Amino acid sequence: MEKIGFIEIKITGSKGNLDLSPDNYDIREVIAILENAENLLFPGDKRDRPTISYKIEEGSVKHILKTSIQYIIGFNAIIGQVNQVQNIDFLDISTAKAFENIQAIASKRNYTFSIKTSLINSHEVNVDRTTDFIRTEAIWADAEFYFYGKVTNAGGKDKANIHVFTEELGTVRVQTPISFLERYDENMLYKTFGIRATGKQHSETGEIDTSTLKFIELVDYQPTYDEKYLKNLRDKAKKSWLGNINPDTWLKDIRGGFDA
């Protein structure tokens, strides 16, 4: 049976004259914490992540999120480093944004967050109105990218997107003008395309902030095996340096005079 651990996100504060408790803690606040907690634990592709179970407890409000112990161990190391350097620039994008969102809630509502794990001697990080867990903007630069893969979704009522499944990054969502999708006559779903897009890239690590991607153009991408092209390359090689090589002499040179 898989070993389970948990992270605890404790929130203290007040609602008017009342101390914060599960009875006066709004469901939208619960949803916000759950969304951010998932990104804290699993910042990458979430399709194959283990189950995360949840409960809320008194004192003032405690969010308890249980999952596989190996991910709890990894997260404990993260909060230890965050607490030590009081900075989140070293984190990957999803984790850093989750901390930023929690910082925004703390500043807006004057809450104090205490985040720790179920491990013995767990690290702990506190977020409140006095902390500043915000990424340094200067290290994120504008860049242009090409993403190649299968289109799995396209559209949206107000904010349209094209979803492209890539081998390198999984599914990438690119903000796309509705006007482009209206003009595009063919069904692009489950076909392979290249997407040219702009977005933010970390100037030191090269990491791409996929939430900032904006569509420039669609690139028709049809990778094929071109036998004629390869034959022409082989013919050119034979007429140049390969044509002047004696195979037996070349093989002896490669072996260094050693016959197996």
Phi and psi restraints in degrees (value plus and minus 20) as a CYANA .aco file:
   2 GLU   PHI     -87.3   -47.3
   2 GLU   PSI     116.0   156.0
   3 LYS   PHI     -96.5   -56.5
   3 LYS   PSI     120.2   160.2
   4 ILE   PHI    -138.1   -98.1
   4 ILE   PSI     122.6   162.6
   5 GLY   PHI    -153.2  -113.2
   5 GLY   PSI    -194.2  -154.2
   6 PHE   PHI    -169.8  -129.8
   6 PHE   PSI     139.2   179.2
   7 ILE   PHI    -128.1   -88.1
   7 ILE   PSI     127.8   167.8
   8 GLU   PHI    -139.1   -99.1
   8 GLU   PSI     104.3   144.3
   9 ILE   PHI    -133.4   -93.4
   9 ILE   PSI      82.2   122.2
  10 LYS   PHI    -117.0   -77.0
  10 LYS   PSI     113.3   153.3
  11 ILE   PHI    -142.2  -102.2
  11 ILE   PSI     105.2   145.2
  12 THR   PHI    -137.3   -97.3
  12 THR   PSI     127.2   167.2
  13 GLY   PHI     145.0   185.0
  13 GLY   PSI    -176.8  -136.8
  14 SER   PHI    -168.2  -128.2
  14 SER   PSI     138.5   178.5
  15 LYS   PHI    -138.8   -98.8
  15 LYS   PSI      76.0   116.0
  16 GLY   PHI      47.4    87.4
  16 GLY   PSI    -142.2  -102.2
  17 ASN   PHI    -110.6   -70.6
  17 ASN   PSI     -20.4    19.6
  18 LEU   PHI    -123.4   -83.4
  18 LEU   PSI     116.4   156.4
  19 ASP   PHI     -85.4   -45.4
  19 ASP   PSI     125.7   165.7
  20 LEU   PHI     -83.7   -43.7
  20 LEU   PSI     115.7   155.7
  21 SER   PHI    -174.3  -134.3
  21 SER   PSI     145.6   185.6
  22 PRO   PHI     -76.8   -36.8
  22 PRO   PSI     -45.2    -5.2
  23 ASP   PHI     -92.7   -52.7
  23 ASP   PSI     -47.1    -7.1
  24 ASN   PHI    -137.2   -97.2
  24 ASN   PSI      -3.3    36.7
  25 TYR   PHI    -115.2   -75.2
  25 TYR   PSI      96.4   136.4
  26 ASP   PHI     -91.4   -51.4
  26 ASP   PSI     129.8   169.8
  27 ILE   PHI     -83.0   -43.0
  27 ILE   PSI     -50.9   -10.9
  28 ARG   PHI     -86.5   -46.5
  28 ARG   PSI     -53.4   -13.4
  29 GLU   PHI     -87.9   -47.9
  29 GLU   PSI     -56.4   -16.4
  30 VAL   PHI     -82.3   -42.3
  30 VAL   PSI     -66.7   -26.7
  31 ILE   PHI     -80.3   -40.3
  31 ILE   PSI     -63.0   -23.0
  32 ALA   PHI     -80.3   -40.3
  32 ALA   PSI     -62.9   -22.9
  33 ILE   PHI     -85.9   -45.9
  33 ILE   PSI     -62.1   -22.1
  34 LEU   PHI     -82.9   -42.9
  34 LEU   PSI     -61.8   -21.8
  35 GLU   PHI     -83.3   -43.3
  35 GLU   PSI     -62.9   -22.9
  36 ASN   PHI     -92.1   -52.1
  36 ASN   PSI     -55.7   -15.7
  37 ALA   PHI     -84.2   -44.2
  37 ALA   PSI     -57.3   -17.3
  38 GLU   PHI     -82.3   -42.3
  38 GLU   PSI     -60.5   -20.5
  39 ASN   PHI     -91.9   -51.9
  39 ASN   PSI     -48.0    -8.0
  40 LEU   PHI     -85.3   -45.3
  40 LEU   PSI     -63.5   -23.5
  41 LEU   PHI    -102.0   -62.0
  41 LEU   PSI     -58.2   -18.2
  42 PHE   PHI    -153.8  -113.8
  42 PHE   PSI      60.6   100.6
  43 PRO   PHI     -92.0   -52.0
  43 PRO   PSI     -40.5    -0.5
  44 GLY   PHI    -113.4   -73.4
  44 GLY   PSI    -166.5  -126.5
  45 ASP   PHI     -84.1   -44.1
  45 ASP   PSI     105.2   145.2
  46 LYS   PHI    -118.8   -78.8
  46 LYS   PSI     -16.4    23.6
  47 ARG   PHI     -83.4   -43.4
  47 ARG   PSI     -57.3   -17.3
  48 ASP   PHI    -128.7   -88.7
  48 ASP   PSI      -2.3    37.7
  49 ARG   PHI     -89.9   -49.9
  49 ARG   PSI     133.8   173.8
  50 PRO   PHI     -91.4   -51.4
  50 PRO   PSI     148.7   188.7
  51 THR   PHI     -85.0   -45.0
  51 THR   PSI     119.9   159.9
  52 ILE   PHI    -134.2   -94.2
  52 ILE   PSI      97.2   137.2
  53 SER   PHI    -118.6   -78.6
  53 SER   PSI     140.7   180.7
  54 TYR   PHI    -163.2  -123.2
  54 TYR   PSI     125.2   165.2
  55 LYS   PHI    -171.0  -131.0
  55 LYS   PSI     135.4   175.4
  56 ILE   PHI    -133.9   -93.9
  56 ILE   PSI     119.1   159.1
  57 GLU   PHI    -149.4  -109.4
  57 GLU   PSI     143.1   183.1
  58 GLU   PHI     -88.4   -48.4
  58 GLU   PSI     134.9   174.9
  59 GLY   PHI      93.0   133.0
  59 GLY   PSI      43.5    83.5
  60 SER   PHI     -77.3   -37.3
  60 SER   PSI     -82.1   -42.1
  61 VAL   PHI    -149.2  -109.2
  61 VAL   PSI     105.8   145.8
  62 LYS   PHI    -139.5   -99.5
  62 LYS   PSI     103.1   143.1
  63 HIS   PHI    -116.0   -76.0
  63 HIS   PSI     102.2   142.2
  64 ILE   PHI    -133.1   -93.1
  64 ILE   PSI     100.0   140.0
  65 LEU   PHI    -143.0  -103.0
  65 LEU   PSI      94.7   134.7
  66 LYS   PHI    -120.8   -80.8
  66 LYS   PSI     119.7   159.7
  67 THR   PHI    -181.3  -141.3
  67 THR   PSI    -192.7  -152.7
  68 SER   PHI     -76.1   -36.1
  68 SER   PSI     116.2   156.2
  69 ILE   PHI     -81.6   -41.6
  69 ILE   PSI     -49.7    -9.7
  70 GLN   PHI     -84.7   -44.7
  70 GLN   PSI     -52.9   -12.9
  71 TYR   PHI     -97.0   -57.0
  71 TYR   PSI     -50.3   -10.3
  72 ILE   PHI     -86.4   -46.4
  72 ILE   PSI     -60.1   -20.1
  73 ILE   PHI     -82.3   -42.3
  73 ILE   PSI     -63.4   -23.4
  74 GLY   PHI     -84.0   -44.0
  74 GLY   PSI     -61.3   -21.3
  75 PHE   PHI     -88.7   -48.7
  75 PHE   PSI     -53.3   -13.3
  76 ASN   PHI     -81.0   -41.0
  76 ASN   PSI     -58.7   -18.7
  77 ALA   PHI     -85.4   -45.4
  77 ALA   PSI     -57.9   -17.9
  78 ILE   PHI     -83.8   -43.8
  78 ILE   PSI     -69.9   -29.9
  79 ILE   PHI     -89.0   -49.0
  79 ILE   PSI     -46.6    -6.6
  80 GLY   PHI     -84.6   -44.6
  80 GLY   PSI     -63.2   -23.2
  81 GLN   PHI     -90.0   -50.0
  81 GLN   PSI     -60.2   -20.2
  82 VAL   PHI     -81.0   -41.0
  82 VAL   PSI     -63.0   -23.0
  83 ASN   PHI     -85.7   -45.7
  83 ASN   PSI     -55.5   -15.5
  84 GLN   PHI     -91.6   -51.6
  84 GLN   PSI     -65.4   -25.4
  85 VAL   PHI    -115.8   -75.8
  85 VAL   PSI     -32.9     7.1
  86 GLN   PHI      31.8    71.8
  86 GLN   PSI      26.0    66.0
  87 ASN   PHI    -175.5  -135.5
  87 ASN   PSI     127.6   167.6
  88 ILE   PHI    -140.2  -100.2
  88 ILE   PSI      -7.5    32.5
  89 ASP   PHI     -83.7   -43.7
  89 ASP   PSI     -45.8    -5.8
  90 PHE   PHI    -101.1   -61.1
  90 PHE   PSI     -31.0     9.0
  91 LEU   PHI     -99.4   -59.4
  91 LEU   PSI     136.9   176.9
  92 ASP   PHI     -89.9   -49.9
  92 ASP   PSI     147.9   187.9
  93 ILE   PHI     -80.5   -40.5
  93 ILE   PSI     -70.0   -30.0
  94 SER   PHI     -81.8   -41.8
  94 SER   PSI     -62.5   -22.5
  95 THR   PHI     -86.8   -46.8
  95 THR   PSI     -63.3   -23.3
  96 ALA   PHI     -81.5   -41.5
  96 ALA   PSI     -62.1   -22.1
  97 LYS   PHI     -85.3   -45.3
  97 LYS   PSI     -56.1   -16.1
  98 ALA   PHI     -82.1   -42.1
  98 ALA   PSI     -63.3   -23.3
  99 PHE   PHI     -83.7   -43.7
  99 PHE   PSI     -60.5   -20.5
 100 GLU   PHI     -82.0   -42.0
 100 GLU   PSI     -60.9   -20.9
 101 ASN   PHI     -85.0   -45.0
 101 ASN   PSI     -60.9   -20.9
 102 ILE   PHI     -85.6   -45.6
 102 ILE   PSI     -59.5   -19.5
 103 GLN   PHI     -81.2   -41.2
 103 GLN   PSI     -61.0   -21.0
 104 ALA   PHI     -83.5   -43.5
 104 ALA   PSI     -60.8   -20.8
 105 ILE   PHI     -84.6   -44.6
 105 ILE   PSI     -63.7   -23.7
 106 ALA   PHI     -80.6   -40.6
 106 ALA   PSI     -62.7   -22.7
 107 SER   PHI     -89.9   -49.9
 107 SER   PSI     -60.3   -20.3
 108 LYS   PHI     -92.2   -52.2
 108 LYS   PSI     -61.2   -21.2
 109 ARG   PHI    -125.1   -85.1
 109 ARG   PSI     -20.3    19.7
 110 ASN   PHI      38.3    78.3
 110 ASN   PSI      22.5    62.5
 111 TYR   PHI    -112.6   -72.6
 111 TYR   PSI     137.2   177.2
 112 THR   PHI    -136.6   -96.6
 112 THR   PSI     103.4   143.4
 113 PHE   PHI    -121.6   -81.6
 113 PHE   PSI     115.3   155.3
 114 SER   PHI    -142.2  -102.2
 114 SER   PSI      99.3   139.3
 115 ILE   PHI    -137.1   -97.1
 115 ILE   PSI     103.1   143.1
 116 LYS   PHI    -170.5  -130.5
 116 LYS   PSI    -199.6  -159.6
 117 THR   PHI    -140.2  -100.2
 117 THR   PSI     157.4   197.4
 118 SER   PHI    -102.5   -62.5
 118 SER   PSI     -22.7    17.3
 119 LEU   PHI     -88.0   -48.0
 119 LEU   PSI     128.7   168.7
 120 ILE   PHI     -83.7   -43.7
 120 ILE   PSI     116.5   156.5
 121 ASN   PHI      35.6    75.6
 121 ASN   PSI      21.2    61.2
 122 SER   PHI     -78.9   -38.9
 122 SER   PSI     124.7   164.7
 123 HIS   PHI     -86.8   -46.8
 123 HIS   PSI     142.7   182.7
 124 GLU   PHI    -169.0  -129.0
 124 GLU   PSI     120.5   160.5
 125 VAL   PHI    -148.6  -108.6
 125 VAL   PSI     118.9   158.9
 126 ASN   PHI    -131.9   -91.9
 126 ASN   PSI     118.7   158.7
 127 VAL   PHI    -147.2  -107.2
 127 VAL   PSI     104.6   144.6
 128 ASP   PHI    -168.0  -128.0
 128 ASP   PSI    -188.4  -148.4
 129 ARG   PHI     -84.6   -44.6
 129 ARG   PSI     -42.7    -2.7
 130 THR   PHI    -108.9   -68.9
 130 THR   PSI     -35.4     4.6
 131 THR   PHI    -103.7   -63.7
 131 THR   PSI     149.2   189.2
 132 ASP   PHI    -162.4  -122.4
 132 ASP   PSI      44.9    84.9
 133 PHE   PHI    -106.9   -66.9
 133 PHE   PSI      57.0    97.0
 134 ILE   PHI    -150.9  -110.9
 134 ILE   PSI     115.0   155.0
 135 ARG   PHI     -86.1   -46.1
 135 ARG   PSI     130.5   170.5
 136 THR   PHI     -95.6   -55.6
 136 THR   PSI      96.3   136.3
 137 GLU   PHI     -82.5   -42.5
 137 GLU   PSI     -50.8   -10.8
 138 ALA   PHI     -83.1   -43.1
 138 ALA   PSI     -43.6    -3.6
 139 ILE   PHI    -105.8   -65.8
 139 ILE   PSI     -24.3    15.7
 140 TRP   PHI    -124.3   -84.3
 140 TRP   PSI      99.5   139.5
 141 ALA   PHI    -134.9   -94.9
 141 ALA   PSI     133.3   173.3
 142 ASP   PHI     -90.6   -50.6
 142 ASP   PSI     119.2   159.2
 143 ALA   PHI    -169.4  -129.4
 143 ALA   PSI     148.0   188.0
 144 GLU   PHI    -140.5  -100.5
 144 GLU   PSI     120.1   160.1
 145 PHE   PHI    -154.1  -114.1
 145 PHE   PSI     138.3   178.3
 146 TYR   PHI    -141.6  -101.6
 146 TYR   PSI     107.0   147.0
 147 PHE   PHI    -137.4   -97.4
 147 PHE   PSI     107.9   147.9
 148 TYR   PHI    -135.3   -95.3
 148 TYR   PSI     110.4   150.4
 149 GLY   PHI     151.1   191.1
 149 GLY   PSI    -191.9  -151.9
 150 LYS   PHI    -109.9   -69.9
 150 LYS   PSI     111.3   151.3
 151 VAL   PHI     -95.7   -55.7
 151 VAL   PSI     100.8   140.8
 152 THR   PHI    -125.8   -85.8
 152 THR   PSI     -34.9     5.1
 153 ASN   PHI    -182.4  -142.4
 153 ASN   PSI     129.2   169.2
 154 ALA   PHI    -175.8  -135.8
 154 ALA   PSI     108.2   148.2
 155 GLY   PHI     113.8   153.8
 155 GLY   PSI    -181.7  -141.7
 156 GLY   PHI     120.0   160.0
 156 GLY   PSI     121.6   161.6
 157 LYS   PHI     -87.6   -47.6
 157 LYS   PSI     -71.8   -31.8
 158 ASP   PHI    -129.1   -89.1
 158 ASP   PSI     -69.0   -29.0
 159 LYS   PHI    -132.3   -92.3
 159 LYS   PSI      84.2   124.2
 160 ALA   PHI    -100.8   -60.8
 160 ALA   PSI     128.4   168.4
 161 ASN   PHI    -161.8  -121.8
 161 ASN   PSI     135.8   175.8
 162 ILE   PHI    -133.9   -93.9
 162 ILE   PSI     108.2   148.2
 163 HIS   PHI    -121.7   -81.7
 163 HIS   PSI     104.1   144.1
 164 VAL   PHI    -142.1  -102.1
 164 VAL   PSI     105.7   145.7
 165 PHE   PHI    -108.6   -68.6
 165 PHE   PSI      95.5   135.5
 166 THR   PHI    -130.7   -90.7
 166 THR   PSI     134.9   174.9
 167 GLU   PHI     -90.1   -50.1
 167 GLU   PSI     -53.9   -13.9
 168 GLU   PHI    -100.7   -60.7
 168 GLU   PSI     -62.2   -22.2
 169 LEU   PHI    -137.1   -97.1
 169 LEU   PSI     -15.5    24.5
 170 GLY   PHI      53.5    93.5
 170 GLY   PSI    -165.3  -125.3
 171 THR   PHI    -101.7   -61.7
 171 THR   PSI     105.5   145.5
 172 VAL   PHI    -130.4   -90.4
 172 VAL   PSI     111.2   151.2
 173 ARG   PHI    -126.3   -86.3
 173 ARG   PSI     103.6   143.6
 174 VAL   PHI    -136.1   -96.1
 174 VAL   PSI     101.5   141.5
 175 GLN   PHI     -82.0   -42.0
 175 GLN   PSI     107.9   147.9
 176 THR   PHI    -151.9  -111.9
 176 THR   PSI     114.5   154.5
 177 PRO   PHI     -80.2   -40.2
 177 PRO   PSI     115.3   155.3
 178 ILE   PHI     -79.8   -39.8
 178 ILE   PSI     -54.0   -14.0
 179 SER   PHI     -79.8   -39.8
 179 SER   PSI     -55.6   -15.6
 180 PHE   PHI     -87.4   -47.4
 180 PHE   PSI     -65.4   -25.4
 181 LEU   PHI     -85.8   -45.8
 181 LEU   PSI     -52.4   -12.4
 182 GLU   PHI     -86.4   -46.4
 182 GLU   PSI     -56.8   -16.8
 183 ARG   PHI    -100.2   -60.2
 183 ARG   PSI     -42.4    -2.4
 184 TYR   PHI     -97.6   -57.6
 184 TYR   PSI      95.4   135.4
 185 ASP   PHI    -101.2   -61.2
 185 ASP   PSI     -54.7   -14.7
 186 GLU   PHI    -102.5   -62.5
 186 GLU   PSI     137.6   177.6
 187 ASN   PHI    -101.1   -61.1
 187 ASN   PSI      93.8   133.8
 188 MET   PHI    -110.9   -70.9
 188 MET   PSI     -27.4    12.6
 189 LEU   PHI     -82.1   -42.1
 189 LEU   PSI     114.9   154.9
 190 TYR   PHI      44.1    84.1
 190 TYR   PSI       0.1    40.1
 191 LYS   PHI    -128.2   -88.2
 191 LYS   PSI     134.9   174.9
 192 THR   PHI    -112.1   -72.1
 192 THR   PSI     107.3   147.3
 193 PHE   PHI    -156.8  -116.8
 193 PHE   PSI     148.0   188.0
 194 GLY   PHI    -126.9   -86.9
 194 GLY   PSI     118.6   158.6
 195 ILE   PHI    -135.6   -95.6
 195 ILE   PSI     101.5   141.5
 196 ARG   PHI    -113.4   -73.4
 196 ARG   PSI     108.7   148.7
 197 ALA   PHI    -167.8  -127.8
 197 ALA   PSI     138.8   178.8
 198 THR   PHI    -125.8   -85.8
 198 THR   PSI     139.4   179.4
 199 GLY   PHI    -199.7  -159.7
 199 GLY   PSI    -193.4  -153.4
 200 LYS   PHI    -118.0   -78.0
 200 LYS   PSI     120.2   160.2
 201 GLN   PHI    -152.8  -112.8
 201 GLN   PSI     117.9   157.9
 202 HIS   PHI     -86.4   -46.4
 202 HIS   PSI     104.8   144.8
 203 SER   PHI     -90.6   -50.6
 203 SER   PSI     -35.3     4.7
 204 GLU   PHI    -125.2   -85.2
 204 GLU   PSI     -65.8   -25.8
 205 THR   PHI    -113.9   -73.9
 205 THR   PSI     -38.8     1.2
 206 GLY   PHI      62.2   102.2
 206 GLY   PSI     -18.4    21.6
 207 GLU   PHI     -84.6   -44.6
 207 GLU   PSI     120.7   160.7
 208 ILE   PHI    -119.3   -79.3
 208 ILE   PSI     110.5   150.5
 209 ASP   PHI    -104.5   -64.5
 209 ASP   PSI      75.5   115.5
 210 THR   PHI     -87.3   -47.3
 210 THR   PSI     -35.8     4.2
 211 SER   PHI     -95.4   -55.4
 211 SER   PSI     -31.0     9.0
 212 THR   PHI    -122.6   -82.6
 212 THR   PSI     -16.2    23.8
 213 LEU   PHI     -90.7   -50.7
 213 LEU   PSI     111.9   151.9
 214 LYS   PHI    -149.1  -109.1
 214 LYS   PSI     115.4   155.4
 215 PHE   PHI     -86.5   -46.5
 215 PHE   PSI     117.5   157.5
 216 ILE   PHI    -131.8   -91.8
 216 ILE   PSI     -75.1   -35.1
 217 GLU   PHI    -179.1  -139.1
 217 GLU   PSI     140.1   180.1
 218 LEU   PHI    -116.2   -76.2
 218 LEU   PSI     112.3   152.3
 219 VAL   PHI    -131.4   -91.4
 219 VAL   PSI     102.4   142.4
 220 ASP   PHI     -88.6   -48.6
 220 ASP   PSI      98.5   138.5
 221 TYR   PHI    -143.7  -103.7
 221 TYR   PSI      87.7   127.7
 222 GLN   PHI    -148.4  -108.4
 222 GLN   PSI      60.4   100.4
 223 PRO   PHI     -87.5   -47.5
 223 PRO   PSI     103.8   143.8
 224 THR   PHI    -152.9  -112.9
 224 THR   PSI     137.8   177.8
 225 TYR   PHI    -108.2   -68.2
 225 TYR   PSI      89.6   129.6
 226 ASP   PHI    -120.6   -80.6
 226 ASP   PSI      73.5   113.5
 227 GLU   PHI     -84.4   -44.4
 227 GLU   PSI     -57.5   -17.5
 228 LYS   PHI     -83.8   -43.8
 228 LYS   PSI     -62.4   -22.4
 229 TYR   PHI     -83.8   -43.8
 229 TYR   PSI     -62.9   -22.9
 230 LEU   PHI     -87.5   -47.5
 230 LEU   PSI     -57.4   -17.4
 231 LYS   PHI     -83.1   -43.1
 231 LYS   PSI     -61.0   -21.0
 232 ASN   PHI     -81.6   -41.6
 232 ASN   PSI     -60.0   -20.0
 233 LEU   PHI     -83.6   -43.6
 233 LEU   PSI     -61.1   -21.1
 234 ARG   PHI     -85.7   -45.7
 234 ARG   PSI     -60.6   -20.6
 235 ASP   PHI     -83.6   -43.6
 235 ASP   PSI     -60.7   -20.7
 236 LYS   PHI     -82.8   -42.8
 236 LYS   PSI     -60.0   -20.0
 237 ALA   PHI     -86.0   -46.0
 237 ALA   PSI     -59.1   -19.1
 238 LYS   PHI     -84.5   -44.5
 238 LYS   PSI     -57.1   -17.1
 239 LYS   PHI     -95.5   -55.5
 239 LYS   PSI     -39.6     0.4
 240 SER   PHI    -120.8   -80.8
 240 SER   PSI    -130.2   -90.2
 241 TRP   PHI     -94.0   -54.0
 241 TRP   PSI     -50.4   -10.4
 242 LEU   PHI     -88.3   -48.3
 242 LEU   PSI     -50.1   -10.1
 243 GLY   PHI     -87.2   -47.2
 243 GLY   PSI     -39.1     0.9
 244 ASN   PHI    -118.9   -78.9
 244 ASN   PSI     -11.9    28.1
 245 ILE   PHI    -124.1   -84.1
 245 ILE   PSI     112.0   152.0
 246 ASN   PHI    -106.8   -66.8
 246 ASN   PSI      97.0   137.0
 247 PRO   PHI     -76.4   -36.4
 247 PRO   PSI     -61.1   -21.1
 248 ASP   PHI     -87.5   -47.5
 248 ASP   PSI     -61.4   -21.4
 249 THR   PHI     -85.9   -45.9
 249 THR   PSI     -63.1   -23.1
 250 TRP   PHI     -81.8   -41.8
 250 TRP   PSI     -60.5   -20.5
 251 LEU   PHI     -87.0   -47.0
 251 LEU   PSI     -59.1   -19.1
 252 LYS   PHI     -85.0   -45.0
 252 LYS   PSI     -58.3   -18.3
 253 ASP   PHI     -83.9   -43.9
 253 ASP   PSI     -61.3   -21.3
 254 ILE   PHI     -84.0   -44.0
 254 ILE   PSI     -60.1   -20.1
 255 ARG   PHI     -94.5   -54.5
 255 ARG   PSI     -34.9     5.1
 256 GLY   PHI      51.5    91.5
 256 GLY   PSI       6.1    46.1
 257 GLY   PHI      64.8   104.8
 257 GLY   PSI     -17.7    22.3
 258 PHE   PHI    -117.9   -77.9
 258 PHE   PSI      99.8   139.8
 259 ASP   PHI    -117.5   -77.5
 259 ASP   PSI     100.7   140.7
